[in-house]
Amino acid sequence: MTKTVLITNLNEIKFIKVSCQKCGFLIQFPIDKGYQKVKQCINCEIPIPANQIQVLMEAIKSLQAATLKNGDFAGITIEFETEEAK
């Protein structure tokens, strides 16, 4: 199996996308706008972990602010690495 390594700088994250595994509906949450409390899939009403998504978004936004030029940790890069099966 071939894998591609994907590296994303935390400051480049603009959206969190939540895909419903039941119906395939995609909900996109912009990091800079904050989380709109969506508790279920808009299409098929399957529950979504709303509180956990909100915590994740707030953590990303806070880390982004802290690692920008004038932030507490300016000059630090935080990256996420994932592997995608081909």
PyMOL CGO cylinders between C-alpha atoms (Angstrom):
from pymol import cmd
from pymol.cgo import CYLINDER

trace = [
    CYLINDER, 0.00, 0.00, 0.00, 1.35, 3.44, -0.96, 0.3, 1, 1, 1, 1, 1, 1,
    CYLINDER, 1.35, 3.44, -0.96, 0.88, 6.30, 1.48, 0.3, 1, 1, 1, 1, 1, 1,
    CYLINDER, 0.88, 6.30, 1.48, 1.24, 10.02, 0.95, 0.3, 1, 1, 1, 1, 1, 1,
    CYLINDER, 1.24, 10.02, 0.95, 2.28, 12.06, 3.98, 0.3, 1, 1, 1, 1, 1, 1,
    CYLINDER, 2.28, 12.06, 3.98, 0.37, 15.32, 4.29, 0.3, 1, 1, 1, 1, 1, 1,
    CYLINDER, 0.37, 15.32, 4.29, 1.72, 18.07, 6.55, 0.3, 1, 1, 1, 1, 1, 1,
    CYLINDER, 1.72, 18.07, 6.55, -0.41, 21.07, 7.42, 0.3, 1, 1, 1, 1, 1, 1,
    CYLINDER, -0.41, 21.07, 7.42, 0.79, 24.10, 9.34, 0.3, 1, 1, 1, 1, 1, 1,
    CYLINDER, 0.79, 24.10, 9.34, -1.70, 24.97, 12.08, 0.3, 1, 1, 1, 1, 1, 1,
    CYLINDER, -1.70, 24.97, 12.08, -1.90, 28.58, 10.87, 0.3, 1, 1, 1, 1, 1, 1,
    CYLINDER, -1.90, 28.58, 10.87, -3.05, 27.38, 7.45, 0.3, 1, 1, 1, 1, 1, 1,
    CYLINDER, -3.05, 27.38, 7.45, -6.17, 25.67, 8.81, 0.3, 1, 1, 1, 1, 1, 1,
    CYLINDER, -6.17, 25.67, 8.81, -9.20, 27.67, 7.71, 0.3, 1, 1, 1, 1, 1, 1,
    CYLINDER, -9.20, 27.67, 7.71, -12.08, 25.21, 8.14, 0.3, 1, 1, 1, 1, 1, 1,
    CYLINDER, -12.08, 25.21, 8.14, -13.11, 22.10, 10.01, 0.3, 1, 1, 1, 1, 1, 1,
    CYLINDER, -13.11, 22.10, 10.01, -15.18, 19.88, 7.77, 0.3, 1, 1, 1, 1, 1, 1,
    CYLINDER, -15.18, 19.88, 7.77, -17.52, 17.31, 9.28, 0.3, 1, 1, 1, 1, 1, 1,
    CYLINDER, -17.52, 17.31, 9.28, -18.77, 14.57, 6.96, 0.3, 1, 1, 1, 1, 1, 1,
    CYLINDER, -18.77, 14.57, 6.96, -21.80, 12.48, 7.82, 0.3, 1, 1, 1, 1, 1, 1,
    CYLINDER, -21.80, 12.48, 7.82, -20.90, 8.83, 7.35, 0.3, 1, 1, 1, 1, 1, 1,
    CYLINDER, -20.90, 8.83, 7.35, -24.58, 7.91, 6.97, 0.3, 1, 1, 1, 1, 1, 1,
    CYLINDER, -24.58, 7.91, 6.97, -25.68, 10.23, 4.15, 0.3, 1, 1, 1, 1, 1, 1,
    CYLINDER, -25.68, 10.23, 4.15, -22.44, 11.88, 2.99, 0.3, 1, 1, 1, 1, 1, 1,
    CYLINDER, -22.44, 11.88, 2.99, -23.55, 15.44, 3.82, 0.3, 1, 1, 1, 1, 1, 1,
    CYLINDER, -23.55, 15.44, 3.82, -20.63, 17.82, 4.47, 0.3, 1, 1, 1, 1, 1, 1,
    CYLINDER, -20.63, 17.82, 4.47, -20.77, 20.61, 7.04, 0.3, 1, 1, 1, 1, 1, 1,
    CYLINDER, -20.77, 20.61, 7.04, -17.97, 23.18, 6.91, 0.3, 1, 1, 1, 1, 1, 1,
    CYLINDER, -17.97, 23.18, 6.91, -17.11, 25.37, 9.91, 0.3, 1, 1, 1, 1, 1, 1,
    CYLINDER, -17.11, 25.37, 9.91, -14.79, 28.36, 9.36, 0.3, 1, 1, 1, 1, 1, 1,
    CYLINDER, -14.79, 28.36, 9.36, -12.21, 28.68, 12.16, 0.3, 1, 1, 1, 1, 1, 1,
    CYLINDER, -12.21, 28.68, 12.16, -12.34, 32.49, 12.16, 0.3, 1, 1, 1, 1, 1, 1,
    CYLINDER, -12.34, 32.49, 12.16, -16.14, 32.65, 12.53, 0.3, 1, 1, 1, 1, 1, 1,
    CYLINDER, -16.14, 32.65, 12.53, -16.47, 30.36, 15.54, 0.3, 1, 1, 1, 1, 1, 1,
    CYLINDER, -16.47, 30.36, 15.54, -18.64, 27.30, 15.88, 0.3, 1, 1, 1, 1, 1, 1,
    CYLINDER, -18.64, 27.30, 15.88, -22.30, 27.41, 15.09, 0.3, 1, 1, 1, 1, 1, 1,
    CYLINDER, -22.30, 27.41, 15.09, -23.93, 24.86, 17.40, 0.3, 1, 1, 1, 1, 1, 1,
    CYLINDER, -23.93, 24.86, 17.40, -24.99, 22.19, 14.96, 0.3, 1, 1, 1, 1, 1, 1,
    CYLINDER, -24.99, 22.19, 14.96, -25.96, 19.16, 17.01, 0.3, 1, 1, 1, 1, 1, 1,
    CYLINDER, -25.96, 19.16, 17.01, -26.98, 16.85, 14.19, 0.3, 1, 1, 1, 1, 1, 1,
    CYLINDER, -26.98, 16.85, 14.19, -26.55, 16.30, 10.48, 0.3, 1, 1, 1, 1, 1, 1,
    CYLINDER, -26.55, 16.30, 10.48, -28.69, 18.85, 8.68, 0.3, 1, 1, 1, 1, 1, 1,
    CYLINDER, -28.69, 18.85, 8.68, -29.67, 16.22, 6.12, 0.3, 1, 1, 1, 1, 1, 1,
    CYLINDER, -29.67, 16.22, 6.12, -30.37, 12.98, 8.07, 0.3, 1, 1, 1, 1, 1, 1,
    CYLINDER, -30.37, 12.98, 8.07, -30.29, 14.19, 11.71, 0.3, 1, 1, 1, 1, 1, 1,
    CYLINDER, -30.29, 14.19, 11.71, -27.56, 11.80, 12.94, 0.3, 1, 1, 1, 1, 1, 1,
    CYLINDER, -27.56, 11.80, 12.94, -25.92, 13.29, 16.09, 0.3, 1, 1, 1, 1, 1, 1,
    CYLINDER, -25.92, 13.29, 16.09, -22.71, 15.35, 15.73, 0.3, 1, 1, 1, 1, 1, 1,
    CYLINDER, -22.71, 15.35, 15.73, -20.22, 15.80, 18.63, 0.3, 1, 1, 1, 1, 1, 1,
    CYLINDER, -20.22, 15.80, 18.63, -20.95, 19.53, 18.83, 0.3, 1, 1, 1, 1, 1, 1,
    CYLINDER, -20.95, 19.53, 18.83, -19.17, 20.29, 22.12, 0.3, 1, 1, 1, 1, 1, 1,
    CYLINDER, -19.17, 20.29, 22.12, -15.98, 18.51, 21.06, 0.3, 1, 1, 1, 1, 1, 1,
    CYLINDER, -15.98, 18.51, 21.06, -15.92, 20.29, 17.69, 0.3, 1, 1, 1, 1, 1, 1,
    CYLINDER, -15.92, 20.29, 17.69, -16.33, 23.63, 19.45, 0.3, 1, 1, 1, 1, 1, 1,
    CYLINDER, -16.33, 23.63, 19.45, -13.44, 22.84, 21.83, 0.3, 1, 1, 1, 1, 1, 1,
    CYLINDER, -13.44, 22.84, 21.83, -11.24, 21.82, 18.89, 0.3, 1, 1, 1, 1, 1, 1,
    CYLINDER, -11.24, 21.82, 18.89, -12.05, 25.01, 16.98, 0.3, 1, 1, 1, 1, 1, 1,
    CYLINDER, -12.05, 25.01, 16.98, -11.34, 27.21, 20.01, 0.3, 1, 1, 1, 1, 1, 1,
    CYLINDER, -11.34, 27.21, 20.01, -8.03, 25.41, 20.62, 0.3, 1, 1, 1, 1, 1, 1,
    CYLINDER, -8.03, 25.41, 20.62, -6.94, 25.85, 17.00, 0.3, 1, 1, 1, 1, 1, 1,
    CYLINDER, -6.94, 25.85, 17.00, -7.90, 29.54, 17.01, 0.3, 1, 1, 1, 1, 1, 1,
    CYLINDER, -7.90, 29.54, 17.01, -6.03, 30.11, 20.30, 0.3, 1, 1, 1, 1, 1, 1,
    CYLINDER, -6.03, 30.11, 20.30, -2.90, 28.32, 19.06, 0.3, 1, 1, 1, 1, 1, 1,
    CYLINDER, -2.90, 28.32, 19.06, -3.02, 30.25, 15.80, 0.3, 1, 1, 1, 1, 1, 1,
    CYLINDER, -3.02, 30.25, 15.80, -3.09, 33.55, 17.70, 0.3, 1, 1, 1, 1, 1, 1,
    CYLINDER, -3.09, 33.55, 17.70, -0.26, 32.47, 20.01, 0.3, 1, 1, 1, 1, 1, 1,
    CYLINDER, -0.26, 32.47, 20.01, 2.06, 31.45, 17.17, 0.3, 1, 1, 1, 1, 1, 1,
    CYLINDER, 2.06, 31.45, 17.17, 1.58, 34.47, 14.90, 0.3, 1, 1, 1, 1, 1, 1,
    CYLINDER, 1.58, 34.47, 14.90, 4.26, 37.19, 14.67, 0.3, 1, 1, 1, 1, 1, 1,
    CYLINDER, 4.26, 37.19, 14.67, 3.28, 38.97, 17.88, 0.3, 1, 1, 1, 1, 1, 1,
    CYLINDER, 3.28, 38.97, 17.88, 1.94, 35.97, 19.77, 0.3, 1, 1, 1, 1, 1, 1,
    CYLINDER, 1.94, 35.97, 19.77, 3.44, 34.46, 22.92, 0.3, 1, 1, 1, 1, 1, 1,
    CYLINDER, 3.44, 34.46, 22.92, 5.09, 31.69, 20.90, 0.3, 1, 1, 1, 1, 1, 1,
    CYLINDER, 5.09, 31.69, 20.90, 6.00, 33.59, 17.73, 0.3, 1, 1, 1, 1, 1, 1,
    CYLINDER, 6.00, 33.59, 17.73, 8.38, 31.59, 15.59, 0.3, 1, 1, 1, 1, 1, 1,
    CYLINDER, 8.38, 31.59, 15.59, 6.94, 28.23, 16.64, 0.3, 1, 1, 1, 1, 1, 1,
    CYLINDER, 6.94, 28.23, 16.64, 5.32, 26.10, 13.96, 0.3, 1, 1, 1, 1, 1, 1,
    CYLINDER, 5.32, 26.10, 13.96, 2.75, 23.46, 14.81, 0.3, 1, 1, 1, 1, 1, 1,
    CYLINDER, 2.75, 23.46, 14.81, 2.01, 20.94, 12.11, 0.3, 1, 1, 1, 1, 1, 1,
    CYLINDER, 2.01, 20.94, 12.11, -0.35, 18.01, 11.72, 0.3, 1, 1, 1, 1, 1, 1,
    CYLINDER, -0.35, 18.01, 11.72, 0.87, 15.00, 9.79, 0.3, 1, 1, 1, 1, 1, 1,
    CYLINDER, 0.87, 15.00, 9.79, -1.51, 12.48, 8.31, 0.3, 1, 1, 1, 1, 1, 1,
    CYLINDER, -1.51, 12.48, 8.31, -1.14, 9.55, 5.98, 0.3, 1, 1, 1, 1, 1, 1,
    CYLINDER, -1.14, 9.55, 5.98, -3.52, 8.98, 3.15, 0.3, 1, 1, 1, 1, 1, 1,
    CYLINDER, -3.52, 8.98, 3.15, -3.88, 5.51, 1.72, 0.3, 1, 1, 1, 1, 1, 1,
    CYLINDER, -3.88, 5.51, 1.72, -3.63, 5.29, -2.06, 0.3, 1, 1, 1, 1, 1, 1,
]
cmd.load_cgo(trace, "trace")
